[in-house]
Amino acid sequence: MTPLSSIAMSAYTDLVRLLKDDALSAVPGKPMLKQRGDKAYWYAPRRVGTQMRFIYLGEDNEDTRGRIERIEELRATAKERQAERSRLVRLLRAEGMTPTDRATGSILSAMARSGAFRLGGTIVGTNAFRLYEGELGLRLPLGGMANTGDIDIAQFEKLSIALEDQVDPGLAETFTALKFDPLPALDRGRTWRWAQGGSGQLVEFLTPAFGNESLRDLPALGVSALGLNYLNFLIAEPIHAAAIYRSGILVQVPRPERYAIHKLIIADRRRDGAGSLKSAKDREQAAFLIDALAEDRPDDLLRAYATARAVGPRWREHIANSLARLPQTKAVLDGLGA
């Protein structure tokens, strides 16, 4: 494993911070707090015609409150931050960090502008794996385990309903502008996949399922999504990441330790068999992340592993079957006291 330089690590941290500043300060209106049960959430009211729209800003926490207290200052310094973000991206490229390719970057940028990630959309799959480079401070290996033409976005169905906000412009409009076509689904009128002619890019929307893996609606994103079991574990407590494209894109990805353990489960569960190329790729990604996390974040890794195994026997079986094919990875986990 090749670590990124301390210069790159510092620049990446600064880039994420500036992107988070921009994400909040770019929303017009005076933020207000809404209480829901035992949690509070920030919204910005905005008049649209004769109606009031409430734009979701995020859950109430120390980080968000600090930015809201400085919101006028952040709005006044937007141009300076834009220039600094561009400088940081140039620095990260020069330090050897892998940039997001143009096709993927243009899609993620358009989705970010619409509010898809602000509203809880989380990148999953290999595009999320590629974005762990800055988070972990490691250069990703070149080759099959980091290659993909798919962009998978997941969101909790209950969250999508509870937010009472939605992307603007709609994602169907966004994808049409990028020359994506909706792919037909078994449920007529419910689109959860779009394909871009020529580039081979495919965008899919997913949501956690608990038994029946059927299509569900995600009103905040304005799309349908395929329900998948085990996905709830993956996208719980996601983190922000910066895609290295233009002056940076703020996105949301799963925690790397949850991603690693989830890949062990999915590798064994794939319908095309545990010996398939996709399953092999899952195991490669899991092994790479587990090695990295065992070195720098062993407690986080151990907690995710224990949480998944505690769910039930089927979860433990999938994990054990994958680890049987990864004896070195199993030894790493066993060495953590798992």
C-alpha positions as CSV (number, residue, x, y, z in Angstrom):
1,M,0.0,0.0,0.0
2,T,1.3,3.4,-1.0
3,P,0.3,6.2,1.4
4,L,-0.5,9.7,0.2
5,S,1.8,12.5,1.4
6,S,1.0,14.6,4.4
7,I,0.6,17.5,2.0
8,A,-2.1,15.6,0.1
9,M,-3.9,14.5,3.3
10,S,-4.0,18.1,4.6
11,A,-5.2,19.4,1.2
12,Y,-7.9,16.8,1.0
13,T,-9.2,17.6,4.5
14,D,-9.3,21.3,3.7
15,L,-11.1,20.6,0.4
16,V,-13.9,18.6,2.2
17,R,-14.2,21.4,4.8
18,L,-14.6,24.1,2.1
19,L,-17.1,22.0,0.1
20,K,-19.2,21.6,3.2
21,D,-19.0,25.4,3.8
22,D,-20.2,26.0,0.3
23,A,-23.0,23.4,0.5
24,L,-24.6,25.2,3.4
25,S,-24.0,28.8,2.5
26,A,-25.2,28.4,-1.1
27,V,-28.7,27.7,0.1
28,P,-30.7,31.0,0.3
29,G,-32.8,32.0,3.3
30,K,-32.3,32.2,7.1
31,P,-31.9,28.7,8.5
32,M,-34.4,27.5,11.1
33,L,-34.5,24.4,13.3
34,K,-37.3,21.8,13.2
35,Q,-37.8,19.3,15.9
36,R,-38.9,15.8,15.0
37,G,-39.1,13.4,17.9
38,D,-35.8,13.3,19.7
39,K,-33.9,14.8,16.8
40,A,-33.7,18.3,15.3
41,Y,-33.0,19.3,11.7
42,W,-32.0,22.5,9.9
43,Y,-34.1,23.9,7.0
44,A,-33.9,27.1,5.0
45,P,-37.3,28.6,4.1
46,R,-37.7,29.8,0.5
47,R,-40.8,31.2,-1.2
48,V,-41.6,29.7,-4.6
49,G,-44.5,31.6,-6.1
50,T,-47.2,31.6,-3.4
51,Q,-45.8,28.5,-1.6
52,M,-43.1,28.2,1.0
53,R,-40.5,25.5,0.4
54,F,-38.3,24.3,3.2
55,I,-34.8,23.3,1.9
56,Y,-33.2,20.6,4.0
57,L,-29.7,21.5,5.3
58,G,-28.8,18.7,7.7
59,E,-29.2,17.2,11.1
60,D,-28.5,19.4,14.0
61,N,-25.0,18.8,15.3
62,E,-22.0,20.8,16.4
63,D,-20.6,20.9,12.9
64,T,-23.7,22.2,11.2
65,R,-24.5,24.7,14.0
66,G,-21.0,26.2,13.7
67,R,-21.5,26.8,10.0
68,I,-24.9,28.3,10.5
69,E,-23.5,30.7,13.1
70,R,-21.0,31.9,10.4
71,I,-23.4,31.7,7.5
72,E,-23.2,35.4,6.5
73,E,-19.4,35.3,6.6
74,L,-19.4,32.1,4.5
75,R,-21.7,33.7,1.9
76,A,-19.5,36.7,1.7
77,T,-16.4,34.7,1.1
78,A,-17.8,32.3,-1.6
79,K,-15.5,33.5,-4.4
80,E,-12.4,33.1,-2.3
81,R,-13.3,29.6,-1.4
82,Q,-13.9,28.8,-5.1
83,A,-10.4,29.9,-5.9
84,E,-9.0,28.0,-3.0
85,R,-10.8,24.8,-3.9
86,S,-9.4,24.9,-7.4
87,R,-5.9,25.3,-6.0
88,L,-6.4,22.4,-3.7
89,V,-7.6,20.1,-6.5
90,R,-4.6,21.1,-8.6
91,L,-2.4,20.3,-5.6
92,L,-4.1,16.9,-5.0
93,R,-3.6,16.0,-8.7
94,A,0.1,16.9,-8.5
95,E,0.4,14.8,-5.4
96,G,-0.8,11.7,-7.3
97,M,-4.4,11.5,-6.0
98,T,-6.7,9.8,-8.6
99,P,-9.1,12.3,-10.2
100,T,-12.6,11.4,-11.0
101,D,-13.0,10.7,-14.8
102,R,-14.9,13.3,-16.9
103,A,-18.0,11.1,-17.5
104,T,-18.5,10.3,-13.9
105,G,-17.5,13.7,-12.7
106,S,-20.1,15.4,-14.9
107,I,-22.8,13.2,-13.6
108,L,-21.9,13.6,-9.9
109,S,-21.6,17.3,-10.4
110,A,-25.1,17.6,-11.8
111,M,-26.5,15.4,-9.1
112,A,-24.8,17.5,-6.4
113,R,-26.2,20.7,-7.9
114,S,-29.7,19.2,-7.7
115,G,-29.3,18.4,-4.0
116,A,-29.2,14.6,-4.3
117,F,-26.3,14.2,-1.8
118,R,-27.6,16.9,0.5
119,L,-30.8,14.9,0.7
120,G,-29.1,11.7,1.8
121,G,-28.2,10.1,-1.5
122,T,-25.1,7.9,-0.9
123,I,-22.8,6.6,-3.5
124,V,-22.3,2.9,-3.1
125,G,-20.4,0.3,-5.1
126,T,-17.0,0.7,-6.8
127,N,-17.4,4.5,-7.2
128,A,-17.6,4.8,-3.5
129,F,-14.5,2.6,-3.1
130,R,-12.6,4.9,-5.5
131,L,-13.4,7.9,-3.2
132,Y,-11.8,6.3,-0.2
133,E,-8.4,7.4,-1.4
134,G,-8.5,10.7,0.4
135,E,-10.4,9.4,3.4
136,L,-7.8,6.6,4.1
137,G,-4.7,8.5,2.8
138,L,-3.8,5.6,0.5
139,R,-3.4,5.4,-3.2
140,L,-5.8,2.9,-4.6
141,P,-4.5,-0.1,-6.6
142,L,-4.9,0.2,-10.4
143,G,-6.8,-2.5,-12.2
144,G,-10.0,-4.4,-11.9
145,M,-11.0,-3.8,-8.3
146,A,-11.3,0.0,-9.0
147,N,-12.8,-0.2,-12.5
148,T,-16.5,0.5,-13.1
149,G,-19.0,2.1,-15.5
150,D,-21.8,2.1,-13.0
151,I,-22.9,4.8,-10.5
152,D,-25.1,3.3,-7.7
153,I,-26.9,5.7,-5.4
154,A,-28.7,4.5,-2.3
155,Q,-31.1,6.2,0.1
156,F,-33.3,5.1,3.0
157,E,-36.9,5.1,2.0
158,K,-38.1,6.4,5.4
159,L,-35.6,9.2,5.2
160,S,-36.7,10.1,1.7
161,I,-40.2,10.5,2.9
162,A,-39.4,12.3,6.2
163,L,-37.3,15.0,4.7
164,E,-40.2,16.7,3.0
165,D,-37.8,18.2,0.4
166,Q,-36.8,17.2,-3.0
167,V,-34.1,17.6,-5.7
168,D,-34.3,20.6,-7.9
169,P,-34.1,20.2,-10.8
170,G,-35.6,16.7,-10.9
171,L,-33.1,13.9,-11.6
172,A,-35.1,12.7,-14.7
173,E,-34.6,16.2,-16.1
174,T,-30.9,16.2,-15.1
175,F,-30.3,12.8,-16.7
176,T,-32.1,13.8,-19.9
177,A,-29.8,16.8,-20.2
178,L,-26.8,14.5,-19.9
179,K,-28.3,12.2,-22.7
180,F,-29.3,9.4,-20.4
181,D,-32.3,7.3,-21.3
182,P,-34.5,5.6,-18.7
183,L,-34.4,1.8,-18.8
184,P,-37.7,-0.1,-18.7
185,A,-38.6,-1.8,-15.4
186,L,-41.1,-4.6,-14.6
187,D,-43.2,-2.0,-12.7
188,R,-44.4,0.3,-15.4
189,G,-43.9,4.0,-14.8
190,R,-41.3,3.4,-12.1
191,T,-37.7,4.1,-13.3
192,W,-34.7,3.2,-11.2
193,R,-32.0,2.9,-13.9
194,W,-30.7,5.3,-16.6
195,A,-28.2,4.5,-19.3
196,Q,-26.1,7.0,-21.2
197,G,-25.7,6.3,-24.9
198,G,-22.1,6.1,-26.1
199,S,-20.3,6.3,-22.7
200,G,-21.7,3.0,-21.3
201,Q,-22.4,4.8,-18.0
202,L,-25.3,3.4,-16.0
203,V,-26.9,5.1,-13.0
204,E,-28.9,2.9,-10.6
205,F,-30.9,3.8,-7.5
206,L,-31.2,1.4,-4.5
207,T,-32.8,1.4,-1.1
208,P,-32.6,-1.0,1.8
209,A,-35.1,-3.9,1.9
210,F,-36.0,-6.2,4.7
211,G,-37.2,-9.4,2.9
212,N,-39.0,-8.4,-0.3
213,E,-36.5,-6.9,-2.8
214,S,-39.0,-4.9,-4.9
215,L,-39.1,-1.4,-6.3
216,R,-39.8,1.5,-3.9
217,D,-40.3,5.2,-4.4
218,L,-37.8,7.8,-3.1
219,P,-39.7,11.1,-3.1
220,A,-36.8,13.2,-2.0
221,L,-34.8,12.1,-5.1
222,G,-37.9,11.8,-7.3
223,V,-37.0,8.3,-8.5
224,S,-37.9,4.7,-7.8
225,A,-35.2,2.4,-6.3
226,L,-34.6,-1.3,-6.1
227,G,-34.8,-2.7,-2.6
228,L,-31.9,-4.8,-1.5
229,N,-31.3,-6.7,1.7
230,Y,-28.2,-5.9,3.7
231,L,-28.0,-2.4,2.3
232,N,-29.2,-0.8,5.5
233,F,-26.0,-1.9,7.2
234,L,-23.9,-0.3,4.4
235,I,-25.4,3.2,4.3
236,A,-26.0,3.8,8.0
237,E,-24.0,6.8,9.3
238,P,-22.5,7.8,5.9
239,I,-19.6,10.3,5.6
240,H,-18.8,13.1,3.2
241,A,-16.1,12.7,0.5
242,A,-14.7,14.9,-2.2
243,A,-14.6,13.8,-5.8
244,I,-11.5,15.3,-7.5
245,Y,-13.2,16.9,-10.5
246,R,-13.0,20.6,-11.5
247,S,-13.0,22.4,-8.1
248,G,-14.2,19.4,-6.2
249,I,-17.6,17.8,-5.6
250,L,-19.1,17.1,-2.2
251,V,-20.7,13.7,-2.1
252,Q,-21.7,11.1,0.4
253,V,-20.3,7.6,0.8
254,P,-20.6,4.7,3.3
255,R,-18.1,4.4,6.1
256,P,-15.2,2.4,4.7
257,E,-15.4,-0.2,7.5
258,R,-19.0,-0.9,6.8
259,Y,-18.2,-1.0,3.1
260,A,-15.6,-3.7,3.7
261,I,-17.8,-6.0,5.8
262,H,-20.8,-5.5,3.4
263,K,-18.6,-6.6,0.5
264,L,-17.9,-9.9,2.4
265,I,-21.6,-10.5,2.7
266,I,-22.5,-9.5,-0.9
267,A,-19.6,-11.6,-2.4
268,D,-21.2,-14.7,-1.1
269,R,-24.7,-13.7,-1.8
270,R,-24.5,-12.8,-5.5
271,R,-27.0,-14.7,-7.7
272,D,-24.3,-15.4,-10.3
273,G,-22.4,-17.4,-7.7
274,A,-19.6,-16.8,-5.2
275,G,-17.0,-17.8,-7.8
276,S,-18.0,-15.1,-10.3
277,L,-15.8,-12.2,-11.4
278,K,-18.1,-9.7,-9.5
279,S,-17.7,-11.8,-6.3
280,A,-14.0,-11.9,-6.7
281,K,-13.9,-8.1,-7.1
282,D,-16.0,-7.7,-3.9
283,R,-13.5,-9.9,-2.0
284,E,-10.6,-7.9,-3.4
285,Q,-12.1,-4.6,-2.3
286,A,-12.9,-6.0,1.1
287,A,-9.4,-7.4,1.6
288,F,-7.8,-4.2,0.6
289,L,-9.9,-2.1,3.0
290,I,-9.6,-4.5,5.9
291,D,-5.8,-4.5,5.6
292,A,-5.8,-0.7,5.5
293,L,-8.3,-0.2,8.3
294,A,-6.7,-2.8,10.6
295,E,-3.6,-0.7,10.5
296,D,-5.1,2.8,11.1
297,R,-8.7,2.3,12.4
298,P,-8.8,-1.1,14.1
299,D,-11.5,-0.2,16.5
300,D,-13.8,1.1,13.8
301,L,-13.3,-2.1,11.8
302,L,-13.8,-4.4,14.7
303,R,-17.0,-2.5,15.6
304,A,-18.5,-2.9,12.1
305,Y,-17.5,-6.6,12.0
306,A,-19.1,-7.3,15.3
307,T,-22.2,-5.4,14.4
308,A,-22.8,-7.3,11.2
309,R,-22.1,-10.7,12.8
310,A,-24.6,-9.9,15.7
311,V,-27.5,-9.4,13.3
312,G,-28.0,-13.1,12.8
313,P,-26.8,-16.5,11.6
314,R,-27.4,-15.7,7.9
315,W,-25.1,-12.7,8.1
316,R,-22.5,-14.7,9.9
317,E,-22.7,-17.4,7.3
318,H,-22.2,-15.1,4.3
319,I,-19.2,-13.4,6.1
320,A,-17.6,-16.8,7.0
321,N,-18.0,-18.2,3.5
322,S,-16.2,-15.2,2.0
323,L,-13.4,-15.3,4.6
324,A,-12.9,-19.0,3.9
325,R,-11.7,-17.7,0.4
326,L,-9.6,-15.0,2.1
327,P,-7.4,-16.7,4.7
328,Q,-5.1,-13.8,5.1
329,T,-8.0,-11.4,5.6
330,K,-9.5,-13.8,8.2
331,A,-6.2,-13.8,10.0
332,V,-6.2,-10.0,10.1
333,L,-9.7,-9.9,11.6
334,D,-8.9,-12.7,14.1
335,G,-5.8,-10.7,15.1
336,L,-8.1,-7.8,16.1
337,G,-9.8,-10.0,18.7
338,A,-12.8,-10.7,16.5
